[in-house]
Amino acid sequence: MGRVLERLEVARRALRTLEEVAYLEEPSPLERDAAIQRFEYTFEAFWKALQAFLREREGLEVASPKRAFRLAHETGLMAEEEARLALAMADDRNLTVHTYNEALAQAIFGRLRSYAELMGRVLRRMDEGHSL
């Protein structure tokens, strides 16, 4: 589980940086954009940790975030509603390249709290080495 532990630590550190800005009540445009940038790298670290966990714990190979989230649900690591939220999170991650669109940037920022909470819950489960 060495690779998993390493990936989990990277994801936890990334999540802490996201949490610093995701809960701001009235972020400036600069703070909002920084939060979205932190979401991007936290998402990448999170799904890579999940990928390593599924490989080492479940013997499953996955090459994409959405497949990883579906398998996390199938293996009991994520509840159905969490998997749905994770899939929406993946869609938002793909849209972050368009954050020059003010309305889209505000909408994504508004969902960062729920994404941070989801990633935190799943990371804790992976840390503990078990499912729901």
C-alpha positions as CSV (number, residue, x, y, z in Angstrom):
1,M,0.0,0.0,0.0
2,G,3.0,2.3,-0.3
3,R,1.9,4.0,-3.5
4,V,-1.6,4.4,-2.1
5,L,-0.3,6.0,1.1
6,E,1.8,8.4,-0.9
7,R,-1.1,9.3,-3.2
8,L,-3.4,9.8,-0.1
9,E,-0.9,12.2,1.5
10,V,-0.6,14.2,-1.7
11,A,-4.4,14.4,-1.9
12,R,-4.9,15.3,1.7
13,R,-2.3,18.2,1.3
14,A,-4.1,19.4,-1.8
15,L,-7.5,19.2,-0.1
16,R,-6.2,21.3,2.8
17,T,-5.3,24.1,0.4
18,L,-8.7,23.9,-1.3
19,E,-10.4,24.1,2.1
20,E,-8.6,27.3,2.9
21,V,-10.5,29.1,0.1
22,A,-13.6,27.0,-0.7
23,Y,-15.4,28.3,2.4
24,L,-14.9,32.0,1.8
25,E,-18.3,33.8,2.0
26,E,-17.7,36.6,-0.5
27,P,-14.5,35.9,-2.4
28,S,-12.9,38.5,-4.6
29,P,-12.5,37.4,-8.2
30,L,-8.9,36.6,-7.5
31,E,-9.8,34.4,-4.5
32,R,-12.5,32.7,-6.5
33,D,-10.1,32.0,-9.3
34,A,-7.4,30.7,-6.9
35,A,-10.1,28.4,-5.3
36,I,-10.9,27.0,-8.8
37,Q,-7.2,26.5,-9.5
38,R,-6.9,24.6,-6.2
39,F,-9.9,22.6,-7.1
40,E,-8.3,21.5,-10.3
41,Y,-5.1,20.2,-8.7
42,T,-7.0,18.7,-5.7
43,F,-9.4,16.9,-8.1
44,E,-6.3,15.4,-9.9
45,A,-4.7,14.3,-6.7
46,F,-7.9,12.9,-5.4
47,W,-8.7,10.8,-8.4
48,K,-5.1,9.6,-8.7
49,A,-5.3,8.4,-5.0
50,L,-8.6,6.7,-5.8
51,Q,-7.0,5.1,-8.8
52,A,-4.1,3.7,-6.7
53,F,-6.5,2.5,-4.0
54,L,-8.6,0.7,-6.5
55,R,-5.6,-0.9,-8.1
56,E,-3.9,-2.1,-4.8
57,R,-7.0,-2.9,-2.7
58,E,-9.5,-4.1,-5.3
59,G,-7.2,-5.2,-8.2
60,L,-9.0,-2.9,-10.6
61,E,-7.3,-0.8,-13.2
62,V,-8.9,2.5,-14.2
63,A,-7.7,5.1,-16.6
64,S,-10.2,7.9,-16.1
65,P,-11.8,9.8,-13.2
66,K,-15.4,8.9,-14.1
67,R,-14.6,5.2,-14.3
68,A,-12.8,5.4,-11.0
69,F,-15.9,7.1,-9.4
70,R,-18.2,4.4,-10.8
71,L,-16.0,1.6,-9.5
72,A,-15.7,3.3,-6.1
73,H,-19.5,3.1,-5.9
74,E,-19.5,-0.5,-7.1
75,T,-16.9,-1.5,-4.5
76,G,-18.7,0.3,-1.7
77,L,-16.2,3.1,-1.2
78,M,-18.8,5.7,-2.3
79,A,-22.6,5.7,-1.8
80,E,-24.7,6.2,-4.9
81,E,-25.3,9.9,-4.2
82,E,-21.6,10.4,-3.6
83,A,-20.8,8.8,-6.9
84,R,-23.3,11.1,-8.6
85,L,-21.7,14.1,-7.0
86,A,-18.2,12.9,-7.9
87,L,-19.4,12.6,-11.6
88,A,-20.7,16.1,-11.5
89,M,-17.4,17.2,-9.9
90,A,-15.6,15.6,-12.9
91,D,-17.8,17.6,-15.3
92,D,-17.1,20.8,-13.4
93,R,-13.3,20.0,-13.5
94,N,-13.6,19.7,-17.3
95,L,-15.3,23.1,-17.4
96,T,-12.7,24.9,-15.4
97,V,-10.8,25.8,-18.5
98,H,-13.7,28.2,-19.2
99,T,-13.5,30.1,-15.9
100,Y,-13.1,33.3,-17.9
101,N,-16.9,33.0,-18.1
102,E,-17.9,34.9,-14.9
103,A,-21.2,33.1,-14.4
104,L,-19.6,29.7,-14.8
105,A,-16.8,30.6,-12.4
106,Q,-19.3,31.7,-9.8
107,A,-21.3,28.6,-10.2
108,I,-18.3,26.3,-9.9
109,F,-17.1,28.2,-6.8
110,G,-20.5,27.7,-5.3
111,R,-20.1,23.9,-5.5
112,L,-16.6,23.7,-4.2
113,R,-17.7,23.2,-0.5
114,S,-19.7,20.1,-1.3
115,Y,-16.8,18.8,-3.5
116,A,-14.3,19.4,-0.7
117,E,-16.5,17.6,1.8
118,L,-17.0,14.6,-0.6
119,M,-13.3,14.3,-1.2
120,G,-12.6,14.5,2.5
121,R,-15.0,11.7,3.3
122,V,-13.7,9.4,0.7
123,L,-10.1,10.1,1.6
124,R,-10.9,9.2,5.2
125,R,-12.4,5.9,4.1
126,M,-9.4,5.1,2.0
127,D,-7.1,6.0,5.0
128,E,-9.1,3.6,7.1
129,G,-8.9,1.0,4.4
130,H,-12.6,0.2,4.2
131,S,-15.8,1.0,2.5
132,L,-19.0,2.7,3.8
